[in-house]
Amino acid sequence: MKPNELRAKSPDELNKELNELLKAQFGLRMQLATQQASNTSQKRKLRRDIARVRTVLRQKAGQ
C-alpha cells in the first residue's frame, strides 16, 4: 500500500481500511500465538500499513 493511494481516499474509506488492517493484525497475532502462521514477515508489513493509514488520517484531520 502506497501513501499516494491512501491520500486519494476519503477519511471514511481510510477508517474502513484501518479497521480491516486491525482485524487482520489480530487474526495474524492469534495465528502466531497458536503457531499456525507460516509467514511471520506479514506482521511487520501489517504494522507499517496501519501506521501509514493513521498518518494520512492525522494529516487530513489537520487540514
C-alpha positions as CSV (number, residue, x, y, z in Angstrom):
1,M,0.0,0.0,0.0
2,K,1.4,3.3,-1.1
3,P,0.9,6.6,0.6
4,N,-0.3,8.2,-2.6
5,E,-3.1,5.7,-2.8
6,L,-4.1,6.5,0.7
7,R,-4.1,10.2,0.2
8,A,-6.6,9.8,-2.6
9,K,-9.1,8.2,-0.3
10,S,-11.7,9.9,1.9
11,P,-11.5,9.8,5.7
12,D,-14.4,7.3,5.8
13,E,-12.6,5.0,3.4
14,L,-9.4,5.3,5.5
15,N,-11.2,4.4,8.7
16,K,-12.7,1.4,7.0
17,E,-9.2,0.4,5.7
18,L,-7.8,0.9,9.2
19,N,-10.5,-1.4,10.8
20,E,-9.7,-4.1,8.2
21,L,-6.0,-3.9,8.9
22,L,-6.5,-4.1,12.6
23,K,-8.7,-7.2,12.2
24,A,-6.1,-8.8,10.0
25,Q,-3.4,-7.9,12.6
26,F,-5.5,-9.5,15.4
27,G,-6.0,-12.7,13.3
28,L,-2.3,-12.9,12.5
29,R,-1.4,-12.4,16.2
30,M,-3.7,-15.3,17.1
31,Q,-2.1,-17.5,14.4
32,L,1.3,-16.7,15.7
33,A,0.3,-17.4,19.3
34,T,-1.0,-20.9,18.3
35,Q,1.9,-21.4,15.9
36,Q,-0.2,-21.8,12.9
37,A,1.3,-18.9,10.9
38,S,3.8,-19.7,8.2
39,N,4.6,-16.2,7.1
40,T,5.9,-14.2,10.1
41,S,7.1,-11.2,8.0
42,Q,3.4,-10.4,7.4
43,K,3.2,-9.0,11.0
44,R,5.8,-6.3,10.2
45,K,4.0,-5.4,6.9
46,L,0.7,-5.0,8.7
47,R,2.1,-2.8,11.4
48,R,3.6,-0.5,8.9
49,D,0.4,-0.3,6.8
50,I,-1.5,0.6,9.9
51,A,1.0,3.3,10.7
52,R,0.6,4.7,7.1
53,V,-3.1,4.8,7.3
54,R,-3.1,6.5,10.7
55,T,-0.5,9.1,9.5
56,V,-2.6,10.0,6.5
57,L,-5.7,10.3,8.7
58,R,-3.9,12.7,11.0
59,Q,-2.7,14.7,8.1
60,K,-6.2,15.0,6.7
61,A,-7.6,16.0,10.1
62,G,-5.0,18.8,10.4
63,Q,-6.0,20.4,7.1
